[in-house]
Amino acid sequence: EAQVTQNPRYLITVTGKKLTVTCSQNMNHEYMSWYRQDPGLGLRQIYYSMNVEVTDKGDVPEGYKVSRKEKRNFPLILESPSPNQTSLYFCASSPHLGQSANADTQYFGPGTRLTVL
Amino acid sequence: SQQGEEDPQALSIQEGENATMNCSYKTSINNLQWYRQNSGRGLVHLILIRSNEREKHSGRLRVTLDTSKKSSSLLITASRAADTASYFCATAYSSASKIIFGSGTRLSIRP
């Protein structure tokens, strides 16, 4: 089944304790992206990747890191989480091709609800 | 900053009525997409309209795009209880691959 998976789905942690949220897609998509969703603010893009070893900042990259060593995986790393990073996080992928092309239809993972105490 | 702004923020209608929601954006775009989200779940893609298109249909959905006004509308006809969800527009910039989502419209369908 074609899908985007995220792990963990729920996580409660404490300030400063490094964590990684994994994202994997089995559709051979080139474009992958991370979003956070907060009440009243919709989804805001954190980082995106147009292909392996190519990543770029979205609108709210501060406090986050990503890597794209393989096409299927795009982990989100919080080196030193803080309470303002408590949010619902979504990973998404899309099949667009070409460095200058724009992303097309995005397929979303089920979300990771993160609480930082 | 949010590129897409949606209007209204919340909409409650009777089952069977039509629902219209609007999205405005600020800069030139390559395409505009509409997504649906059921409470706290992942977003599901509904329809994509490219900047050179003016109208697109998919089942009970009709999307229009007015690039001169930098706005789009999503019409859901003959609404059903299952249409209760939040709806988001998302724009892709012409010159980059950033995606900007609006803050969404919460649609409630009354039986």
Interface residues (C-beta under 8 A of the other chain):
Chain A: V4 Y31 S33 Y35 G40 L41 G42 L43 R44 Q45 Y48 M50 D56 G58 D59 L88 F90 A92 H96 A101 N102 A103 D104 T105 Q106 Y107 F108 G109 P110 G111 R113
Chain B: S1 Q2 G4 N30 N31 Q33 Y35 G40 R41 G42 L43 V44 H45 L48 F88 A90 A92 Y93 S94 A96 S97 K98 I99 I100 F101 G102 S103 G104
